[in-house]
Amino acid sequence: MFVKMGLASWNLQIDRATKVFDAFSDEELYTPVAPGKNRIIYLYGHLATYHDALKETLGLGKWDKPQYAAIFLQNPDNVEADLPSVAELKTYWQTVHAELNELFVNLPAADWFKRHNAMTDEDFEKDPLRNRLSVVLSRANHVAYHIGQIKLVKTS
Amino acid sequence: MFVKMGLASWNLQIDRATKVFDAFSDEELYTPVAPGKNRIIYLYGHLATYHDALKETLGLGKWDKPQYAAIFLQNPDNVEADLPSVAELKTYWQTVHAELNELFVNLPAADWFKRHNAMTDEDFEKDPLRNRLSVVLSRANHVAYHIGQIKLVKTS
């Protein structure tokens, strides 16, 4: 039951983000969310890459495109950066979230309450609330954080 | 355990928001998050009022200041609006979240999975995932959504 609730919270944010990104034309995706701030396309790649990495964080799969980490995770947006095309990012977004969905629906409920790979056994003993499901809840909040920024951009 | 995880997610966002708001001077709180968008102080009142109303939504308590709904929930920010002072909003923020915390820690685990007041018995039968705890998860995402916007404002 709680796993279903946690996944519902995740899915709600991903569905919402998908709709928000899809509402922009390819050109509009290059708009910054506010003057001098990240462009929408950067946040598109940022969330997709972070969620690609999530498979490894949860110990459930492999990171498809670790080469994107330098562009979308380790560095802020930069107009000089050689970004993947919008078409590539759209495919990437869909693939990553389809993979995660497949992994999530097939994970036995008990496994959600196990330690994830970003923490040690010792830390987990001290704080068993920081399990796989709590990582997904935290990532859902992270998606909402960036949707809030993107929603500041007016679409015509 | 599930309840603790959900509340941890909520508390994390509230603690983060509290720190974010407290980092601004009284004057800085009147800065819009982006040109022509809501001012930080509006979002301060917006979240506090929404969470004040949450006590009634959850069927756990009474709304302290329903008179704030017109300013902070039913209308967007407006420089002509007669906002409460920063000092009043700080007290309100602290009071509302202290009250919620008190209610949350004392609610028996089973009661978290009961219907909340914003839905009918019929709807709840169809979708028991939409219980009190799921409302709190959703409100945590809503907090993250606005923190993302506020973090666009540079502090000196």
Interface residues (C-beta under 8 A of the other chain):
Chain A: M1 F2 K4 M5 G6 A8 S9 L12 Q13 V33 A34 P35 K37 F113 P128 L129 N131 L133 S134 L137 S138 A140 N141 H142 A144 Y145 H146 I147 G148 Q149 K151 L152
Chain B: M1 F2 K4 M5 G6 A8 S9 L12 Q13 V33 A34 P35 K37 F113 P128 L129 N131 L133 S134 L137 S138 A140 N141 H142 A144 Y145 H146 I147 G148 Q149 K151 L152
